Amino acid sequence: MSLPDSSKPHVLVLGGGLAGISAACHLLERDCRVTLVEKRPFLGGRTFSFEHHPLGYDSAVPPESSGSLSEEANSGKAGPSFQVDNGQHVFLGCCTSYIDLLKKLGSHSQAYLQPQLHVEIRRTGESRDAPRTCALASVPFLPAPFHILPSFLRYSHLGIGDRLRVFYGLLCVRFTRRHHPSLEVQSFHKWLKAHGQSEIAISRFWDIIILATLNDDSKNVSASIALMVYQEGVLKGRNSANVGFSRVGLSELMGNPGRDLILAGGGSILSGRKVSDLIVEDTADGSEKMLAGVKLADGETLRGDIYISALPFGDLATILPPDLADSPFFRGTRELATAPIVNVHIWYDRQVMHTKGEPFVAFLDSPLQWVFDKSRMQGAEPTGPSGQYICVSISGAWDYMEMPKADIRRAVLQEMEAAFPQAAHAQVRDALVIKSPATFRCTPGSASLRPSTTTPIGNLFLAGDWTDTGWPSTMEGAVRSGAAAADAVSSAVPHG
């Protein structure tokens, strides 16, 4: 590799999601000159929020991009506005790089992290052998992995036999070497069946965590990545599974502070500028390929010393020269697949959701999956003139992607009435349905499709949650990838 001998190389970071923000911040700390290019007018990637005026408060019609289901606007005075996240994001205590980034951005105080794990899990159907509600929780005086044992012994969504099976399965998870090649090419469902797990145990315990973290179920994810989720997120430490969330809109938590920190550190940001092509040339001696510049959609060409692509894998595949896009290293970017998430935001005129502990509930045997009390999460009173703001998050939502939004709205509201009887007596002021092909799929064999940070192009490095981070498609994975790209740049640049 032949990179310029410079104490302050100019690095172009392509993409302003969490990976790009992370890379830019790390590079600025190492005295690089940084220019970040982002196609949208804001930073944050898939973690952003927008302002919405629910129609039931006599507001104007929200922008078309918000996905509002309301088709008629009231012409009255605009009512209260809400910061609506593009998707309901949570993080766990094991997401140390993400938490460190929040501290670096100065927005850590606007996020909440449980002091100890407590997740309420409900079933909407009546059952003679199990109550409707129980919880998975940790206790502070027991070391991992025994910290969840007391609540697990009371996990009445499973019978005694299945609880014993799951306890045995967790022991097997704890002592399995997840990086073994055979585990990458088999499904987690197959691994669970081979370790004595029943279908009921899989659906009522294992999949509730896998679906939430991997946006897929155990039949479709590799055993290796699923074992990683349980080993790192559940069993590693007493606080590793603690759930965290933003108390403000995601743009206020990450995108805007990321922009401010980059600019304050001497970096520059070109927003609203889309990269259309990578200009790749051979070196003078023909020994390697180098990136000579990037062409923007408006025709301008930007040039730097080093380039980091923090673009989504689908976008990167379209801007590479065809011969490189088809090369063995980059070919996987065309073969990675995505899994969808649907979020339904609902504004009620009164409180319909009551929880004893945290402002979220997980559901079994229900399409609701996870329901979040956004009023409590954002510090608002659930009653009074603002009513209650709820977000329903549905992972692995293939059944909903082609469904009309009005049908999704109707189905989710019916399920809300089954899960929270008081919803049947409440008025729905407004609802938004947001569909997103949110994450890449960690299917068996997909690890071989995820490229490394360094590339065959000497001065091009990659970042993104879809690169070979060892993590699934999470905010933590994105932040780690940006830091890894910055490390690779520092290692590659010769210093005198």
C-alpha positions in Angstrom: 0.0 0.0 0.0 1.3 3.4 -0.9 -0.3 6.2 1.1 0.9 9.7 1.4 3.5 10.4 4.2 1.6 13.1 6.0 1.0 14.0 9.6 -2.5 15.3 8.6 -3.9 13.3 5.8 -7.2 14.4 4.3 -9.8 11.7 4.8 -13.1 11.7 3.0 -15.8 9.8 5.0 -18.7 8.8 2.8 -21.9 8.4 4.7 -23.1 10.2 7.9 -24.7 7.3 9.8 -23.3 6.1 13.1 -20.4 4.4 11.4 -19.4 7.6 9.6 -19.9 9.7 12.7 -17.7 7.3 14.7 -15.0 7.2 12.0 -14.9 11.0 11.7 -14.7 11.6 15.4 -11.9 9.1 15.9 -10.0 10.5 13.0 -10.3 14.1 14.2 -8.8 12.9 17.6 -5.8 11.7 15.6 -5.2 15.0 13.9 -6.6 14.1 10.5 -8.3 16.5 8.2 -11.8 15.1 7.8 -14.6 15.8 5.3 -17.8 13.9 5.8 -20.2 13.6 2.8 -23.9 12.7 3.5 -26.7 12.5 0.9 -29.4 13.7 3.3 -29.5 17.1 5.0 -28.9 15.5 8.4 -26.6 13.0 10.1 -27.6 9.8 11.9 -28.3 7.3 9.1 -31.1 5.0 10.1 -31.2 6.5 13.6 -33.0 9.8 13.0 -36.2 11.5 14.2 -38.6 14.0 12.7 -41.2 16.4 14.0 -44.8 15.3 13.7 -48.1 17.0 14.5 -50.8 14.4 15.1 -54.0 15.2 13.3 -56.2 14.6 16.3 -54.7 17.7 17.8 -55.9 19.9 14.9 -52.6 19.9 13.2 -51.5 20.3 9.7 -50.9 17.2 7.5 -47.4 15.8 8.3 -44.9 15.4 5.5 -45.5 12.5 3.1 -42.1 11.0 4.1 -43.4 10.5 7.6 -45.7 7.7 6.5 -48.8 9.1 8.0 -52.0 7.1 7.6 -54.2 10.1 8.0 -55.5 11.3 4.7 -57.5 14.4 5.7 -56.1 17.5 7.4 -57.8 19.6 9.9 -57.5 23.3 9.0 -57.5 24.4 12.6 -54.6 25.7 14.6 -51.6 23.4 14.8 -51.4 21.3 18.0 -48.5 19.9 19.9 -45.6 18.3 18.1 -43.7 15.1 18.8 -40.3 13.9 18.0 -40.9 10.6 16.2 -38.0 8.2 15.6 -37.7 6.5 12.3 -37.4 3.2 14.2 -37.5 2.3 17.9 -33.9 1.8 18.8 -32.7 0.3 22.1 -29.2 -0.6 23.2 -27.8 -3.0 25.9 -25.3 -2.6 28.6 -22.8 -4.7 26.5 -22.9 -2.0 23.8 -19.8 -0.3 25.3 -18.6 1.4 22.2 -22.0 3.0 21.5 -22.2 4.2 25.1 -18.7 5.7 24.9 -19.7 7.5 21.7 -22.7 9.0 23.5 -20.4 10.3 26.2 -18.1 11.7 23.5 -21.0 13.5 21.9 -22.1 14.9 25.2 -25.6 13.3 24.9 -25.1 10.4 27.3 -27.3 12.1 29.9 -30.2 12.1 27.4 -30.2 8.3 27.3 -31.4 5.8 30.0 -29.8 2.5 30.9 -31.4 0.1 33.4 -29.4 -0.3 36.6 -30.4 -4.0 36.3 -32.2 -6.1 33.7 -36.0 -6.1 34.0 -38.2 -7.0 31.0 -41.9 -7.7 31.4 -43.2 -10.4 29.1 -46.9 -10.9 28.5 -49.1 -13.3 26.6 -52.4 -12.0 25.2 -54.2 -15.3 25.2 -55.7 -16.9 28.3 -53.9 -19.9 29.5 -54.6 -22.4 32.4 -50.9 -23.3 32.9 -49.4 -19.8 32.9 -50.3 -16.3 34.0 -50.4 -13.6 31.5 -47.4 -11.7 32.7 -44.0 -12.5 34.1 -40.5 -11.0 33.8 -36.9 -11.8 33.1 -34.8 -9.9 35.5 -31.4 -9.9 37.1 -30.4 -9.7 40.7 -27.5 -7.6 41.8 -25.9 -9.9 44.3 -25.4 -12.9 42.0 -22.5 -13.1 39.5 -23.1 -13.8 35.8 -24.5 -16.0 34.5 -26.4 -16.8 37.7 -27.8 -13.3 37.9 -30.9 -14.2 35.9 -31.5 -17.6 37.4 -34.1 -16.6 40.1 -36.4 -14.9 37.6 -35.8 -17.7 35.1 -37.0 -20.3 37.7 -40.2 -18.2 37.9 -40.5 -17.9 34.1 -44.1 -19.3 34.0 -44.5 -18.9 30.2 -42.7 -22.2 30.2 -43.6 -25.4 32.1 -41.1 -27.0 34.5 -39.8 -29.4 31.8 -39.1 -26.6 29.3 -37.4 -24.5 32.0 -35.0 -27.3 32.7 -34.4 -27.7 29.0 -33.6 -24.0 28.6 -31.4 -24.0 31.7 -29.4 -26.8 30.1 -29.4 -24.9 26.8 -28.0 -21.8 28.5 -25.2 -23.9 30.0 -24.4 -25.2 26.5 -24.4 -21.7 25.1 -22.0 -20.6 27.9 -19.4 -23.2 27.0 -19.7 -23.4 23.2 -16.9 -22.0 21.1 -19.1 -19.8 18.8 -16.4 -19.2 16.2 -16.2 -22.8 15.1 -16.8 -22.8 11.3 -19.6 -25.3 11.5 -21.7 -23.0 13.6 -21.6 -20.3 11.0 -23.3 -22.4 8.3 -26.0 -24.0 10.5 -29.1 -22.3 11.8 -29.6 -21.5 15.5 -32.9 -23.5 15.4 -31.0 -26.6 14.3 -28.4 -26.0 17.1 -31.2 -25.6 19.7 -33.0 -28.7 18.6 -29.7 -30.6 18.8 -29.4 -29.4 22.4 -32.7 -30.6 23.6 -34.9 -27.5 23.1 -38.6 -27.9 22.3 -40.5 -25.7 19.9 -42.4 -24.1 22.8 -39.1 -23.3 24.5 -37.7 -21.9 21.3 -40.8 -19.7 20.6 -41.3 -18.5 24.2 -37.8 -17.9 25.3 -35.0 -18.1 22.7 -36.8 -16.4 19.8 -38.0 -13.4 21.9 -34.4 -12.3 22.2 -33.2 -13.4 18.8 -36.1 -11.6 17.0 -35.5 -8.4 18.9 -31.7 -8.4 18.4 -31.3 -10.0 15.0 -34.6 -8.9 13.3 -35.1 -12.6 12.4 -36.1 -15.9 14.0 -33.9 -18.8 15.0 -34.6 -20.7 11.8 -33.1 -18.0 9.7 -30.0 -16.9 11.6 -26.6 -18.6 12.0 -25.9 -20.4 15.2 -22.6 -18.5 15.5 -24.2 -15.0 15.6 -27.1 -16.1 17.8 -24.6 -17.6 20.3 -22.8 -14.3 20.2 -26.0 -12.5 21.2 -26.5 -14.8 24.2 -22.8 -15.0 25.3 -22.1 -11.2 25.1 -25.6 -9.8 25.8 -27.1 -12.2 28.3 -24.5 -14.3 30.1 -21.2 -12.3 30.0 -21.8 -9.8 32.9 -24.5 -8.8 35.4 -25.2 -5.6 33.5 -24.6 -6.8 29.9 -28.3 -7.3 29.1 -29.6 -4.1 30.8 -31.8 -2.3 28.3 -31.2 1.4 27.4 -33.1 3.9 25.3 -33.1 7.5 24.3 -35.2 10.0 26.2 -35.2 12.4 23.3 -35.6 12.1 19.5 -32.7 10.1 17.9 -31.5 13.1 15.9 -31.1 15.0 19.1 -29.3 12.1 20.7 -26.9 11.3 17.9 -27.2 13.0 14.6 -27.1 16.7 15.7 -24.4 16.2 18.4 -22.4 14.2 15.9 -22.6 17.1 13.5 -21.6 19.6 16.2 -18.7 17.6 17.4 -17.2 17.1 13.9 -17.5 20.8 13.1 -16.1 21.8 16.5 -13.1 19.4 15.9 -12.2 21.1 12.7 -13.9 18.7 10.3 -16.2 19.7 7.5 -19.6 18.3 6.5 -21.1 18.3 3.0 -24.8 17.4 3.5 -27.4 16.9 0.8 -24.6 15.6 -1.5 -24.9 12.1 -2.9 -21.9 10.1 -4.1 -22.5 8.6 -7.5 -19.2 7.1 -8.5 -15.8 6.0 -7.1 -12.9 7.0 -9.4 -10.4 4.1 -9.2 -7.1 4.3 -11.0 -4.0 2.1 -11.1 -0.8 3.3 -9.5 2.0 4.4 -11.8 3.8 1.1 -11.5 0.6 -0.8 -11.9 1.1 -2.6 -8.6 -2.2 -1.7 -7.0 -5.4 0.2 -7.4 -6.1 3.5 -5.6 -9.1 5.7 -5.3 -8.4 9.0 -7.1 -11.6 10.7 -6.1 -15.4 10.5 -5.7 -17.9 11.9 -8.1 -21.0 13.5 -6.7 -24.5 13.4 -8.2 -24.2 17.1 -9.0 -21.1 16.5 -11.1 -18.5 17.7 -8.6 -15.5 15.6 -7.9 -14.0 15.4 -4.4 -10.4 14.3 -3.8 -8.7 13.3 -0.7 -5.7 11.3 0.5 -7.7 8.5 2.1 -11.4 7.4 1.8 -13.7 5.6 4.2 -17.0 4.3 2.8 -19.5 4.2 5.6 -22.3 3.8 3.1 -25.0 1.0 3.2 -23.8 -2.1 1.3 -26.4 -1.6 -1.4 -25.2 1.9 -2.1 -21.6 0.9 -2.2 -22.3 -1.8 -4.8 -23.8 0.8 -7.1 -20.9 3.3 -7.1 -18.1 0.8 -7.5 -16.7 0.3 -11.1 -18.4 -2.8 -12.5 -15.2 -4.9 -12.5 -14.6 -4.2 -8.9 -18.2 -4.7 -7.8 -18.0 -8.2 -9.4 -14.6 -9.0 -7.8 -14.4 -11.6 -5.0 -13.9 -9.1 -2.3 -16.8 -6.8 -3.1 -19.2 -9.4 -4.5 -20.7 -10.1 -1.2 -22.2 -6.6 -1.0 -24.6 -7.7 -3.7 -25.5 -10.9 -1.9 -26.3 -9.6 1.5 -30.0 -9.4 2.2 -32.1 -7.1 4.5 -34.8 -7.8 7.1 -37.6 -5.4 7.6 -39.0 -3.7 10.7 -42.4 -2.0 11.0 -43.0 0.6 13.6 -46.5 1.8 14.4 -46.8 5.1 16.3 -50.1 5.6 18.0 -51.5 8.7 19.9 -54.4 7.9 22.3 -56.5 10.5 24.1 -55.9 8.8 27.4 -53.6 6.3 29.1 -54.1 2.8 27.8 -50.8 1.1 28.7 -49.9 0.5 32.3 -46.6 -1.1 33.4 -45.3 -1.7 36.9 -41.6 -1.3 35.9 -40.0 -0.1 32.7 -41.9 1.7 30.0 -41.9 -1.2 27.6 -43.4 -4.7 27.3 -42.6 -7.7 25.2 -45.3 -10.0 23.9 -45.5 -13.7 23.1 -47.9 -15.2 20.6 -48.9 -11.7 19.4 -47.8 -9.6 16.4 -47.2 -6.7 18.7 -43.8 -8.1 19.8 -42.6 -5.0 21.7 -44.7 -2.1 22.8 -43.1 1.1 24.1 -44.7 3.8 26.2 -43.0 6.8 24.5 -44.8 9.3 26.8 -42.9 7.9 29.8 -39.7 7.3 27.8 -39.6 11.0 26.8 -40.5 12.2 30.3 -44.1 13.3 29.5 -47.1 12.7 31.6 -49.2 9.8 30.1 -52.5 11.5 31.0 -53.9 14.9 30.5 -54.3 16.9 27.2 -51.5 15.0 25.5 -52.9 11.6 26.1 -50.5 8.7 25.7 -48.0 8.1 22.8 -47.2 4.5 22.1 -44.8 2.8 19.6 -45.3 -0.8 18.5 -42.2 -2.3 17.0 -42.5 -5.4 14.8 -39.3 -7.2 13.8 -38.9 -9.6 10.9 -41.9 -7.9 9.4 -42.1 -9.5 6.0 -45.8 -10.1 6.2 -46.4 -6.4 6.6 -44.1 -4.9 3.9 -46.7 -5.3 1.1 -49.7 -4.7 3.2 -51.4 -1.3 2.9 -50.7 0.9 5.8 -54.3 1.3 6.6 -54.6 -2.5 7.0 -51.5 -2.5 9.3 -53.0 0.3 11.4 -56.3 -1.6 11.7 -54.6 -4.9 12.7 -52.3 -3.3 15.2 -55.1 -1.3 16.9 -57.1 -4.4 17.3 -54.2 -6.2 18.9 -53.7 -3.2 21.2 -57.3 -3.6 22.4 -56.6 -7.3 23.1 -53.4 -6.6 24.9 -54.6 -3.4 26.7 -58.4 -3.5 27.3 -58.5 0.2 28.0 -57.5 0.9 24.4 -60.9 -0.2 23.4 -62.4 2.8 25.2 -59.8 5.3 24.0 -59.9 7.6 20.9 -57.0 7.2 18.5 -55.9 10.7 17.6 -53.4 9.6 15.0 -51.2 6.8 13.8 -48.1 6.5 11.7 -46.9 3.4 10.0 -43.2 3.4 9.1 -41.8 0.5 7.1 -38.0 0.0 6.9 -35.7 -2.6 5.4 -33.7 -1.9 8.5 -30.9 -4.5 9.0 -28.8 -7.0 7.1 -29.7 -10.7 7.7 -27.3 -12.8 9.6 -28.3 -16.0 7.8 -26.2 -19.1 7.9 -23.1 -18.5 5.7 -23.6 -14.7 5.6 -20.4 -14.0 7.6 -18.4 -14.9 4.5 -20.2 -12.1 2.6 -19.2 -9.4 5.1 -15.9 -7.7 4.0 -13.1 -6.6 6.2 -12.2 -2.9 6.9 -9.2 -2.9 4.5 -9.9 -3.4 0.8 -8.0 -4.3 -2.4 -8.1 -0.5 -3.2 -5.1 0.8 -1.3 -6.6 4.0 0.1 -10.2 2.8 0.6 -11.4 1.5 3.9 -14.9 0.3 4.8 -17.2 0.9 7.8 -20.7 0.0 8.5 -22.6 -2.5 10.7 -22.6 -4.9 7.8 -18.8 -5.2 7.6 -16.9 -7.9 9.5 -17.4 -6.6 13.0 -18.3 -9.8 14.7 -21.6 -8.1 15.8 -25.0 -8.2 14.2 -26.7 -5.2 12.5 -26.8 -3.0 15.6 -25.8 0.5 16.6 -22.9 -1.0 18.5 -21.7 -2.8 15.4 -21.9 0.4 13.4 -19.9 2.4 16.0 -17.3 -0.3 16.3 -16.9 -0.4 12.5 -16.2 3.3 12.4 -13.5 3.0 15.1 -12.0 0.1 13.3 -11.8 2.0 10.0 -10.1 4.9 11.8 -7.6 2.5 13.4 -6.8 1.0 10.0 -6.2 4.5 8.5 -3.8 5.3 11.4 -2.0 2.1 10.9 -1.7 2.5 7.2 -0.4 6.1 7.1 3.4 6.4 7.5 4.5 8.9 10.0 7.9 10.5 9.9 
